[in-house]
Amino acid sequence: MGITWMSTIITTKLKNIMEKKHHVATTLNYWDDPGDGSLPTPIYIGKGRVSNKRPHRARNFVISDITGEEDSYTLDAHGFQYVKHESVEKDFIDDQTIRTHYYPECEKLIKDITGASRVHIFNHKVRRGPTQWHHLGLHGKNLANRGPVTRTHVDQSYLGAELRLRYEFPQDAETLLKQRFQIINIWRPIEPILKDPIAVADANSVPDADLVGAKMVEDEFEGESWVVRHNPNHRWYFKYRMSPEEVLLIKCFDSDEKVARRALHSAFEDPQYREEASRQSIEVRCLVLY
C-alpha cells in the first residue's frame, strides 16, 4: 500500500513537471552557405569593436525545455550539462574582482565535475546589452554594449582548439597535445533569464559535416570557430527560467573522439518575453587539462 502510494505521488509530480514545460517555437540563425565553396567571412574583435558580417538565415525550430530532466544530459554524452552552483560573486561588474573571486570557483567546479588535473581560464564575457548588439558599433562602444549571440556556433573548431592551446601554452603545447584536453564554457545568469535564453544542441544530432571552420581574430589571437549549416535534425534544448544559482557547462572541444566533442549553442528569442529587460549573463572559457 505504501509503495503504491509513493509511486502515485512520484508519477503525479513528474506529470506536473511535464505539463509545465515551456517549449518554445522560434527561429535559430544558421550560416547562409553560398554553396560555392567560399569560406565564411572572418570576424574581428578588438579595440572596443566587433565586425561580424557573416550572412545568416533564420530557420524554424522548437527548443525543448529540459526542466526536471537536467540530470539526463551530461558533457560526455551530449556535450552540455546543467549544474546547481552558487557563487559568492553576485554583481559581475568589475573584471579584476571576477578574476580574483569567480575564476577560482570556476576552476574548482570544472575539476569536481570532470576530474581534470588542471583548469586554465583564458577569458570571460559579460553580456548585458540588447539582442541586436552587433548593430551598435557607434563611437567605439560596441563591446561595452555586448549582448547575446543569436547565431548558431561553436567557439572553437577542432583546429581552433589546438590554436588556443598553443597560444596559451607555447612552451608546453607539444606535450599537452598528446594528452586529453577540453575547452568548456561555464555560462551563468546574473539575473534570472527570461529574455534571450541560451539553447544547446545535443552533440549526437550534429554530424561534423554540418560544421564549417571560420576565422575569428580577437585582438592579437587568430583562431577558428565553427559556423553551422542548417539541418532540421538538430535537437535543441534549454532550461526555462535559469537562475544565478545554476550554470550551464558547454563543451566546445574534446580531444577524446569516443565522447561528445562539441555542442552548438545560440541565444534565441522567446516571443513571450520579447519586451523584457536585456539579459544579463557571464560566460567563462576554460582550457581543461588531464
Buried (B, 14 or more C-beta within 10 A) or exposed (E): EEEEEEEEEEEEEEEEEEEEEBEBEBEBBBBBBEEEEEEBBBBBBEEEEBBBEBEBEBBEBEBBBBBBBBEEBBBBBBBBBBBEBEBEBEEBEEEEEBEEBBBEBBBEBBBEBBEBEEBBBBEBBBBBBBBEBBEBBEEEEBBEBBBBBBBBBBBBBBBBBBBBBBBBBEEEBEEBBEEBBBBBBBBBBBBEBBBBBBBBBBBEBBEEEBBBBBBBBEEEBBBBBBBBBBBEEBBBBBBBBBEBEBBBBBBBBBBEEEBBBBBBBBBBBBEEBEEEEBBBBBBBBBBBBB
